[in-house]
Amino acid sequence: MNMVEKKRTGRNPKASREERQLVEEALNRAADKEKRLANWVPKTETGRLVRNQEITSLDMVLDRGLAIMEPEIVDTLVPELEVKMVDFKKTARVRMAGRQFAFRVAMLIGDKTSFVGLGVSKDRERWPAVRKATRDAKLNLFRVRKGCGSWECMCGTNHSVPVKITGKSGSVRVTLIPAPKGTGLVAGENIKDVLRFAGVKDTWCKTRGSTGTKLNFVLATIDALNRVTRMRISEDLRSKGEK
């Protein structure tokens, strides 16, 4: 496509090629996933329970305190997970023979309702690093506790975080503050991706530290959601509709 055709159609040929590549990659991933699940032989007790349909939801796995050590468990129980690359960087290590390059990838997964996970991995090739990071994200999947912790709202629905909570990673500190319904996500773009994947719809956010470090920014948000899930909640907050 030359410049005349580009002006005539109004499309960027490079963008269209990238879109076709993304569609092909998505179809290949779906086909590989179906083939992998069909040939899956569980190696853990949790995997055997899921394979035999004795466990039919990820909530049952987490309520029983079972460890998720196979990504096929998540693929079987939560097939509608969405995946997004949140960080991609080319790294170098100096050796006697010269510099060795690798790719560091951070992948975010979630169902935009209750579950979210983050995986970070490195490899000398790009797509193996993406696959390894996606696998790690599935193994790190956890359930996010939500609620209505804002005194301005008190609606009792699970649209925000139940309490004010701070997460940290490196020098970055991310504080999630409950917000009334309809506020939206008042936060940076990287934090918004994590909150959307976790199913949080309304919250304020306050940050400190070197927030330009994207990976630490995302890790601090994951740490905040993990902290609010692990913490003990009093009965008055439970009565306000938190999970």
Secondary structure, DSSP 4 states (H G I P E B T S, - for coil): --HHHHHHH---HHHHHHHHHHHHHHHHHHHHHHHHHHT----SHHHHHHHTTS--SHHHHHHTT-----HHHHHHH-TT-EEEEEEEEEEEEEETTEEEEEEEEEEEEE-SSSEEEEEEEEESSHHHHHHHHHHHHHHT-EEPP-B---TTT---SSSB-SS-EEEEETTEEEEEEE--TT--EES-HHHHHHHHHHT---EEEEEES-TT-HHHHHHHHHHHHHHHHHS---HHHHTTT--
